[in-house]
Amino acid sequence: MLPPSALDDIKVLDISEGIAGPLCARLLGDFGADVIKIEPPGGEAGRRMPPFAGDDPDPEKSLFFLLCNLNKRGIVLDLKTPEGAAAFRALARTADVIVESFQPGYLASLGLDHASLEAENPGLIMTSITPFGQTGPYSHYKGCEIVTYATSGIMAISGTSDREPLKHGGFPGHYESAMNGMLATNVALLARDMTGAGQHVDVSMQEVVTSSLVINQPNYSFAGGVQGRRKPEGGSLGHVTPCKDGYFVAQEGGSATWDDIANFFGREELKDERFSNPAQRMLHGSELDEIIKDAVKDRTMAEMFRTASEQFRMLFGIVQTPEDLANCPQLAARDYYQEVDHPVIGKIHVPFRLFNLSIGGATCRRPAPLLGQHNAEVLAEPGCAAA
């Protein structure tokens, strides 16, 4: 018997595809919501996203789909048919939240937009996560992760000044949008508790990523300043630097003085006049680089991370690989990973616990659903029959 969860009285219909929308719905499910994944015949696009377990492009073996659709029941409905649309409207009458990611206007063309559905369920919340939001001149443009990063402005400050702008690895724009969508949905649920009214939550992925720059745009608005990208060389502090078994990054600041940093690297020449202040260190950056690289060539990431953090109170990070993360004692201590037993993929450890609550926290109750796995179960429930 699982303990009560924060959202265990909430019913969610997930008709989104890919990463951002499905992960938003999954996060609601992690905290107890009954999430019903509704896919078109043949399955949603996420089932075709590699990598696949065993390198087998089976729609039940996408690791992205597994990760983004934990804690959901799954059914198949064709919303473009009268029967499918009627069944969806019946489900929506008893739902609290719908999560969707279609191009603005598509659901309205089917008569399944928020304005249409709230007539029968005034407390309904619809959360839409799209590349540019529901309004504005770009709202009907298609997008992907690199488009989001380019149009948000973050690529303009990523990488080094001698190269083209750099996109961050993976799909952080989608993950950030999922978390913002989950947050916005919970705010709408809180507002509904006070007013009784549902609403349409509009999440723009461009805006989500732009907001993560924090100081970049205010700096331009207030002072006309443009941050730009880092210089390609000079001053290893702040740059990723190689060591014996990997890479690290160290920065000035924190509680460490410059003498502390020089003592950490074990090089008295770092205390020379040419490195005595930030301006001098920038001026003699290439020399500083060579001293630091030579000082760390026989030191390991683990030793330096421990020594820098515990003895010198430095701002210091190590570049962890997937193997490092799988064995990270910090993540293990916080139960970050969860073992999932999927009926096709088998047992696998996945990132799960994004934040902790002292009461009603996240629990992993079920693996991602097989295509149409719960059709009979869900459609037979009270109130789910099409009128």
BALO-647375 format. One record per residue (C-alpha): x, y, z. Coordinates in steps of 0.2 Angstrom, whole numbers, padded with zeros to 4 digits, always signed. Example, Ala and Ser with C-alpha at 12.3 -4.5 7.8 and 13.67 -1.06 7.14 Angstrom:
+0062-0022+0039
+0068-0005+0036
END
This chain:
+0000+0000+0000
+0008+0016-0006
+0007+0032+0005
-0005+0046+0000
+0003+0057-0014
+0002+0076-0016
-0009+0075-0032
-0018+0058-0030
-0035+0066-0032
-0031+0073-0049
-0035+0065-0066
-0024+0070-0081
-0026+0066-0100
-0010+0067-0109
-0012+0069-0128
+0005+0077-0130
+0020+0069-0140
+0039+0069-0140
+0047+0075-0124
+0041+0091-0116
+0022+0087-0115
+0024+0069-0110
+0037+0073-0097
+0026+0087-0089
+0012+0074-0088
+0023+0061-0081
+0029+0073-0067
+0011+0075-0062
+0009+0056-0061
+0025+0055-0051
+0016+0065-0037
+0001+0054-0038
-0010+0060-0052
-0020+0047-0062
-0012+0050-0079
-0020+0042-0095
-0009+0043-0110
-0019+0044-0126
-0010+0040-0142
-0016+0039-0160
-0016+0022-0169
+0002+0017-0171
+0008+0027-0156
+0014+0044-0153
+0031+0051-0161
+0040+0048-0145
+0040+0029-0148
+0050+0031-0163
+0064+0041-0154
+0081+0032-0152
+0090+0026-0143
+0081+0009-0142
+0084-0005-0130
+0095-0018-0138
+0097-0006-0153
+0080-0013-0159
+0068+0000-0166
+0053-0007-0158
+0040+0005-0153
+0040-0002-0136
+0058+0000-0134
+0062+0018-0135
+0071+0024-0120
+0064+0042-0122
+0047+0035-0122
+0050+0025-0106
+0057+0039-0097
+0044+0052-0102
+0029+0040-0099
+0032+0032-0082
+0017+0032-0070
+0004+0032-0084
-0010+0021-0090
-0011+0020-0109
-0025+0020-0122
-0027+0022-0141
-0040+0034-0148
-0041+0042-0165
-0046+0060-0161
-0049+0063-0180
-0064+0051-0180
-0081+0055-0173
-0080+0040-0162
-0062+0044-0155
-0067+0062-0152
-0083+0057-0143
-0073+0045-0132
-0061+0059-0128
-0074+0072-0124
-0082+0059-0112
-0065+0057-0103
-0063+0076-0103
-0079+0078-0093
-0071+0070-0078
-0053+0076-0080
-0044+0089-0071
-0030+0092-0083
-0026+0089-0101
-0008+0091-0107
-0006+0094-0126
+0008+0099-0138
-0001+0101-0155
+0001+0116-0166
-0010+0130-0161
-0028+0129-0168
-0027+0110-0172
-0038+0105-0157
-0050+0119-0161
-0052+0111-0179
-0057+0095-0170
-0069+0104-0158
-0058+0098-0144
-0049+0114-0138
-0051+0121-0121
-0065+0133-0125
-0075+0118-0132
-0072+0106-0118
-0074+0118-0103
-0093+0120-0108
-0095+0103-0101
-0082+0104-0088
-0079+0122-0081
-0065+0117-0070
-0055+0109-0084
-0036+0115-0085
-0028+0112-0102
-0009+0114-0103
-0002+0117-0120
+0017+0116-0122
+0023+0122-0140
+0038+0130-0148
+0032+0148-0147
+0016+0148-0138
-0002+0150-0143
-0001+0168-0149
+0011+0180-0158
+0018+0180-0176
+0029+0164-0173
+0015+0154-0165
+0011+0143-0180
+0029+0139-0184
+0036+0122-0181
+0051+0120-0169
+0064+0108-0162
+0077+0109-0149
+0090+0118-0159
+0077+0130-0165
+0072+0134-0147
+0090+0136-0142
+0093+0148-0157
+0078+0159-0155
+0079+0160-0136
+0096+0169-0137
+0106+0156-0127
+0116+0150-0142
+0122+0168-0144
+0132+0166-0127
+0136+0148-0128
+0153+0142-0134
+0169+0152-0138
+0171+0168-0149
+0181+0160-0162
+0168+0147-0167
+0150+0147-0172
+0137+0148-0158
+0135+0131-0148
+0120+0122-0143
+0120+0113-0127
+0120+0094-0128
+0104+0084-0127
+0086+0091-0125
+0087+0103-0110
+0075+0115-0118
+0062+0101-0118
+0066+0096-0100
+0065+0114-0094
+0048+0116-0103
+0041+0101-0095
+0046+0107-0078
+0038+0124-0081
+0023+0116-0088
+0021+0105-0072
+0023+0121-0061
+0011+0131-0071
-0002+0117-0071
-0001+0116-0052
-0003+0135-0050
-0019+0133-0061
-0025+0119-0050
-0022+0130-0035
-0031+0145-0043
-0046+0132-0047
-0046+0128-0028
-0050+0146-0024
-0061+0151-0039
-0068+0134-0046
-0063+0139-0063
-0051+0130-0075
-0040+0139-0088
-0029+0137-0103
-0011+0136-0098
+0001+0142-0112
+0019+0137-0111
+0031+0144-0124
+0047+0134-0125
+0056+0149-0132
+0051+0159-0117
+0056+0146-0105
+0074+0145-0112
+0075+0164-0114
+0070+0165-0095
+0085+0154-0090
+0097+0167-0096
+0092+0178-0081
+0104+0193-0083
+0108+0193-0102
+0093+0203-0108
+0091+0214-0093
+0110+0219-0096
+0106+0223-0114
+0090+0233-0109
+0097+0243-0095
+0115+0246-0102
+0116+0240-0120
+0128+0227-0115
+0130+0211-0125
+0138+0196-0116
+0145+0187-0131
+0154+0171-0130
+0170+0166-0120
+0187+0169-0128
+0194+0152-0134
+0210+0153-0124
+0218+0162-0109
+0213+0159-0091
+0209+0141-0087
+0199+0146-0073
+0181+0145-0080
+0186+0134-0094
+0185+0115-0095
+0203+0109-0092
+0210+0091-0094
+0218+0081-0079
+0224+0063-0077
+0207+0054-0080
+0195+0067-0086
+0191+0085-0086
+0187+0098-0073
+0182+0117-0071
+0188+0128-0057
+0182+0146-0055
+0187+0161-0044
+0175+0165-0030
+0167+0156-0016
+0178+0156+0000
+0194+0153-0008
+0207+0167-0010
+0220+0168-0024
+0233+0161-0012
+0221+0147-0008
+0219+0143-0027
+0238+0144-0029
+0241+0132-0015
+0228+0120-0021
+0237+0118-0038
+0254+0118-0028
+0262+0131-0039
+0271+0145-0031
+0273+0154-0047
+0254+0157-0047
+0258+0170-0033
+0269+0180-0045
+0264+0198-0048
+0258+0194-0066
+0244+0184-0058
+0241+0196-0043
+0223+0202-0048
+0210+0197-0061
+0215+0209-0074
+0233+0203-0073
+0227+0185-0074
+0217+0189-0089
+0232+0198-0097
+0243+0183-0094
+0230+0170-0097
+0240+0159-0109
+0254+0157-0096
+0241+0154-0082
+0234+0140-0093
+0250+0131-0096
+0254+0131-0077
+0238+0124-0072
+0238+0111-0085
+0255+0105-0080
+0250+0105-0062
+0235+0094-0064
+0241+0082-0077
+0244+0068-0064
+0229+0072-0053
+0213+0063-0054
+0195+0071-0054
+0190+0063-0038
+0205+0068-0028
+0204+0086-0034
+0185+0088-0032
+0187+0082-0014
+0202+0092-0010
+0196+0108-0018
+0179+0107-0009
+0184+0101+0008
+0201+0109+0011
+0201+0125+0000
+0182+0129-0001
+0184+0132-0020
+0171+0133-0034
+0176+0117-0042
+0167+0104-0053
+0171+0088-0062
+0165+0083-0079
+0155+0067-0075
+0152+0054-0088
+0137+0042-0088
+0147+0029-0079
+0152+0042-0066
+0134+0048-0063
+0128+0030-0062
+0140+0028-0047
+0138+0045-0040
+0137+0044-0021
+0127+0061-0020
+0114+0055-0032
+0113+0038-0023
+0111+0046-0006
+0096+0056-0012
+0087+0041-0021
+0088+0050-0038
+0088+0034-0048
+0073+0022-0049
+0073+0004-0055
+0059+0001-0068
+0053-0016-0073
+0046-0014-0091
+0037-0029-0098
+0047-0028-0115
+0063-0019-0110
+0066-0027-0093
+0073-0019-0078
+0082-0002-0080
+0088+0012-0069
+0081+0029-0074
+0083+0046-0068
+0067+0049-0057
+0067+0060-0042
+0069+0078-0047
+0065+0085-0030
+0059+0079-0013
+0045+0083-0002
+0044+0078+0016
+0026+0072+0013
+0018+0066-0002
+0033+0065-0013
+0036+0056-0030
+0034+0037-0031
+0036+0026-0046
+0021+0015-0047
+0021+0009-0065
+0032+0008-0081
+0027+0017-0097
+0012+0009-0104
+0012-0003-0119
+0002+0004-0134
-0016+0003-0130
-0013-0007-0114
-0027+0000-0104
-0040+0003-0117
-0053-0009-0109
-0049-0004-0091
-0050+0015-0094
-0065+0016-0106
-0075+0004-0095
-0073+0016-0080
-0089+0026-0074
-0092+0042-0084
-0080+0037-0098
-0093+0030-0110
-0096+0042-0125
-0113+0050-0125
END
